[in-house]
């Protein structure tokens, strides 16, 4: 069955995420947009995923715990996990790879941890938008060790993307999936990067504000509606 998805959403824990992007609000906006399954992918953290998963259970929206990892090359990679324990373990691993720079909310924005009803639990002190020390070549293998799946984010963007940094994406880089923005010109991207023709292409919003969330342009075929089923489907090398 085909399910409507958005696998790239930020909450107010991302310093560039709007304060209204609480786990409760983004899950219920997803419900209003008739999305079946979403992923919370804050920058270099899974800290609000537990609250989002719980809010999703109450709203009837499946939430995949995830992260938008920033690699050593400053390339963004969407990382998705089948369950919260796997996501939390990966979070601890990546946290050790981040520089110990404290956030300055007046400059970068607040990093707010929330409960599933919209209550404030506290703020993350370590700045989350820095590059980790993990090279992109090691990202697929490391994420897989935690039971997850990853792919390059918003490859058509002029910054923080695999194409803007490396100028190419090849089959031997370890990815069989790539994300594009809703406005991307896929034929042109594929003409310049033939490896994309054999990859599953994901279109997600990368919303940092509620108004940037959108109705799904595509669906994903799953035997059941769950995080595990979605990750298994994404691993299959076909569009």
C-alpha positions in Angstrom: 0.0 0.0 0.0 1.2 3.5 -0.7 1.6 5.9 2.2 2.2 9.6 2.1 5.4 10.7 3.8 7.8 13.4 4.7 11.1 12.1 5.9 12.9 15.4 6.7 11.4 17.6 9.4 13.0 19.8 12.1 11.7 20.6 15.5 12.5 23.5 17.8 15.6 21.6 19.0 17.3 22.6 15.8 18.6 26.1 16.4 17.3 27.1 12.9 13.9 25.5 13.7 11.0 27.8 14.6 9.8 27.8 18.2 6.4 26.6 17.0 7.9 23.4 15.6 7.2 21.5 18.8 6.9 17.7 18.4 3.2 18.1 19.2 2.7 20.8 16.6 4.6 19.2 13.8 2.9 15.8 14.3 -0.5 17.3 14.3 0.3 19.5 11.3 1.4 16.3 9.5 -2.0 14.9 10.4 -3.8 17.9 8.9 -1.8 17.5 5.8 -2.9 13.8 5.7 0.7 12.5 5.9 0.8 8.9 7.1 4.5 8.6 8.1 7.1 11.3 8.9 10.6 11.5 10.3 12.0 14.0 12.8 15.5 14.8 11.7 17.0 17.6 13.8 20.6 18.7 13.3 23.1 16.2 14.8 20.6 15.1 17.5 17.6 12.8 18.1 16.7 14.6 21.4 13.1 15.4 20.5 12.4 12.1 18.8 10.9 10.3 21.8 8.4 13.1 22.3 7.5 13.1 18.6 7.0 9.4 18.5 4.7 9.6 21.5 2.8 12.5 20.0 2.5 10.5 16.8 1.1 7.5 18.6 -1.6 9.7 20.0 -2.4 11.5 16.7 -2.2 8.4 14.5 0.9 9.4 12.6 3.9 7.1 12.5 7.1 9.0 13.4 10.5 7.6 12.4 13.2 8.7 14.8 16.0 10.3 12.8 18.8 12.9 12.5 20.2 15.2 9.9 23.8 14.4 10.3 26.4 17.0 9.3 29.6 15.2 8.1 33.2 16.3 8.4 32.9 17.7 4.9 29.8 19.7 5.9 27.5 17.5 3.9 24.0 16.9 5.3 22.8 13.3 5.5 19.4 12.1 6.5 19.7 9.2 9.0 16.6 7.1 9.9 16.3 4.4 12.6 13.8 1.6 13.3 13.3 2.4 16.9 14.1 4.9 19.7 16.9 2.8 21.4 18.8 2.6 18.1 18.4 6.3 17.5 19.5 7.2 21.0 22.6 5.1 20.7 23.5 6.7 17.5 22.9 10.1 19.0 25.5 9.3 21.8 28.0 8.2 19.2 27.6 11.4 17.1 27.6 13.6 20.2 31.1 12.4 20.9 32.1 13.5 17.4 30.8 17.1 17.7 33.1 20.0 18.8 32.4 21.1 22.4 31.1 24.5 21.3 28.3 26.0 23.4 25.3 27.4 21.7 24.7 31.1 21.7 20.9 31.4 21.4 21.0 35.1 20.5 23.2 34.3 17.5 22.2 30.8 16.4 18.7 30.3 17.9 17.4 28.3 20.9 17.7 24.5 21.0 14.6 23.5 23.0 13.8 20.1 24.2 10.0 19.4 24.5 7.6 16.8 25.8 4.9 15.3 23.6 2.3 17.8 24.8 4.4 21.0 24.1 5.9 21.4 27.5 9.5 22.6 27.7 12.0 20.1 29.2 15.1 22.3 28.9 17.6 23.5 26.3 20.6 21.8 24.6 23.8 23.6 25.5 26.1 22.1 22.8 25.7 23.9 19.4 24.1 21.4 17.0 24.8 22.9 13.6 28.5 22.3 13.6 30.2 19.6 11.5 30.9 16.3 13.1 34.2 14.5 12.6 32.5 11.6 10.7 33.6 11.5 7.0 30.7 10.9 4.6 32.4 7.7 3.3 31.9 6.2 6.8 28.3 7.4 7.3 26.4 4.5 5.6 28.4 1.9 7.5 28.1 3.5 10.9 24.4 4.2 10.6 23.9 0.6 9.5 25.7 -0.6 12.7 22.8 1.0 14.6 20.2 -0.6 12.4 19.5 2.5 10.5 19.6 3.8 6.9 21.0 7.0 5.5 21.2 9.0 2.3 22.4 12.5 1.2 20.0 15.3 1.9 18.7 17.9 -0.5 21.3 17.1 -3.1 20.1 19.9 -5.4 20.8 22.7 -2.9 23.8 25.1 -3.4 25.2 24.4 0.1 25.5 21.6 2.6 24.7 19.0 -0.1 26.8 16.3 -1.6 26.7 17.9 -5.0 27.6 21.4 -3.8 30.6 20.1 -1.7 31.9 17.2 -3.8 30.4 18.1 -7.2 29.2 14.5 -7.8 27.5 11.4 -6.4 28.7 8.0 -7.5 27.4 4.5 -7.0 30.6 3.5 -5.1 29.9 6.1 -2.3 27.7 3.7 -0.4 24.3 5.2 -1.1 21.4 3.7 -3.0 19.1 6.6 -2.2 19.2 10.4 -2.4 16.9 13.2 -1.3 15.8 16.1 -3.5 13.8 19.2 -2.7 10.2 19.5 -4.0 11.3 21.9 -6.7 14.3 19.9 -7.9 14.7 19.2 -11.7 15.4 15.5 -11.5 16.1 14.9 -15.2 18.7 17.6 -15.2 20.3 16.3 -12.0 20.3 12.7 -13.4 21.9 13.9 -16.7 24.8 15.3 -14.8 24.9 12.5 -12.2 24.0 9.2 -14.0 24.2 7.2 -10.7 20.9 8.8 -9.7 19.1 6.7 -12.3 19.7 3.6 -10.2 18.9 5.2 -6.8 15.6 5.6 -5.0 14.7 9.3 -5.0 13.0 10.8 -1.9 11.2 14.2 -2.0 10.9 15.7 1.4 10.3 19.2 2.7 13.2 19.9 5.2 10.6 22.1 7.0 11.9 24.3 9.8 8.5 26.1 10.1 5.0 24.8 10.2 4.1 26.8 7.1 6.8 25.0 5.2 5.3 21.6 5.8 3.5 20.4 2.7 1.2 17.7 1.4 3.1 14.7 0.1 4.0 14.8 -3.5 4.9 11.1 -3.5 4.1 7.9 -1.6 6.1 5.0 -0.4 4.9 1.4 -0.8 5.0 -0.5 2.5 3.6 -3.9 3.6 2.7 -2.2 6.9 2.8 1.3 8.3 5.9 1.3 10.6 9.4 2.7 10.9 10.9 -0.7 10.4 9.0 -1.3 7.2 9.9 2.1 5.8 13.6 1.6 6.5 13.5 -1.9 4.9 11.8 -0.4 1.8 14.3 2.4 1.5 17.1 -0.1 1.5 15.8 -1.7 -1.7 17.6 -0.3 -4.7 14.8 0.8 -6.9 12.7 3.9 -7.6 
